[in-house]
Amino acid sequence: MHIFDELKERGLIFQTTDEEALRKALEEGQVSYYTGYDPTADSLHLGHLVAILTSRRLQLAGHKPYALVGGATGLIGDPSFKDAERSLQTKETVDGWVQSIQGQLSRFLDFENGENKAVMVNNYDWFGSISFIDFLRDVGKYFTVNYMMSKESVKKRIETGISYTEFAYQIMQGYDFFVLNKEHNVTLQIGGSDQWGNMTAGTELLRRKADKTGHVITVPLITDATGKKFGKSEGNAVWLNADKTSPYEMYQFWMNVMDADAVRFLKIFTFLSLDEIEDIRKQFEAAPHERLAQKVLAREVVTLVHGEEAYKEALNITEQLFAGNIKNLSVKELKQGLRGVPNYQVQADENLNIVEILVSSGVVNSKRQAREDVQNGAIYVNGDRIQDLDYVLSDADKLENELTVIRRGKKKYFVLTY
C-alpha cells in the first residue's frame, strides 16, 4: 500500500495543502520533511506521539525526517487555540527542555542508518543570530496583517488580547520552513491540526519569497469517544518520560481505553499492520470482555516508548496487584504501581496498633469503623488479611524497611512510609 494511502487508512491525515501534488511527490522519490516540537515542558506526551509516529512511518517508507526542537520558538510561545498568554521561560530552562526532548525523539526516529537517516535541528541556530531589522525586512514584509489576523488560531485570541510577541509566532514558524527548504530541500511539514495556520504561513513564505511549493500534512488531535483530548493543557497528560508517567501508569491508561476507541488507537499508535489490526478487531468484537484490543494496545505502546522490560514489569505489577500479592513485588515496583495512592508518613513514636494506625493514616474515619473493618476481614497488611484487633505492625511488616501497604476492601490501597 502506498504510504499516503496507509496514513489515510490509519486516520492520520486531517488536512493537506494539495493532496494530489503531495501524493505524486511521495511516489516519485525521497521527500525531506520536518516536524516541529516546542519545548514547553521537559517531556513530550502522548499527544505528540501521533506526529512522531507519523514521521517514523514516512521514514520507514524511505523519506527523510528532520526533527526540529524549537529553542527559539519555545522562548516565544505558540498562541494557537490557547485562552491566555503563555508564561515566558528563561533561556536556560528552555535549553534544558530542548536537550530532554531531543533525547526522547532519538528513541523513535533512526538517526544512524541509511540515506534517509533523521537529522536533529534547533531553530535557535538561525534565529539566534538574525537581527530584528533583518527579520522585518527579509521575512516580515511578506506577511500582511490581514493575512495574519485571518488565522483561526489568532482570531480566537483577538477578543481576549494577544501580544505582538505571540502574534508574530506564525511568522517564525513560517521562517523555519523557509530555512529548512533552503538548506536541506525540505518540502513537507507535519504537525497537529491546531498548527494549520502556522504551517500554511510557511508554505505562503516559500511561495512569495522563493517561488517554491511546500506541502503540509496535519494529523488529527486525538480525542476519545467522549471528545476528551490528550495533552497537558487538559491536565491528563500521559508523559513519555518514565519519571513523570511510569510505564505501569501508561499501561493502565491504555488498558482503560473505551471499547469504542481501542481499534482506532491501534491504527494510530502501533506499527501493527492493518491486516493484523483487522484480525484483532474481529476477535475483540466477538469477545469484548476479554479486552484483547486494549491488551495489545498497552503492550505495543509501552514497549515502543519504554522498552520490552518495562512492559513486562508493568504487566507483572498489574497482575500481582490484582491478585493482592503485595509480597511478590519489590518496593521499586510497588512505588510504581501505587504512585498516587494516599500516603502516610508514620512517626517514630506512633502507636502501630492496627486500629489506631487505620484512623491516624486516614484509611478510616473512626475507631469504630476501624474495628468493624478488621473484624469483617476488610483490612489487609501487605496482602495478608488482618482480623486481630490487637495486631501491632512490626519491623516484619516494613517491606525493605521502607513501606507497608494497607488495603481496605478489594481495591482501596494506602501506603505507610517510615
Beta strands, then each sheet from edge to edge (+ up, - down):
strand 1: 15-16
strand 2: 32-37
strand 3: 64-69
strand 4: 119-122
strand 5: 186-192
strand 6: 215-219
strand 7: 343-345
strand 8: 379-381
strand 9: 384-385
strand 10: 403-408
strand 11: 412-417
sheet 1: 1+ 6- 5- 2- 3- 4-
sheet 2: 7+ 11+ 10- 8+ 9-
end
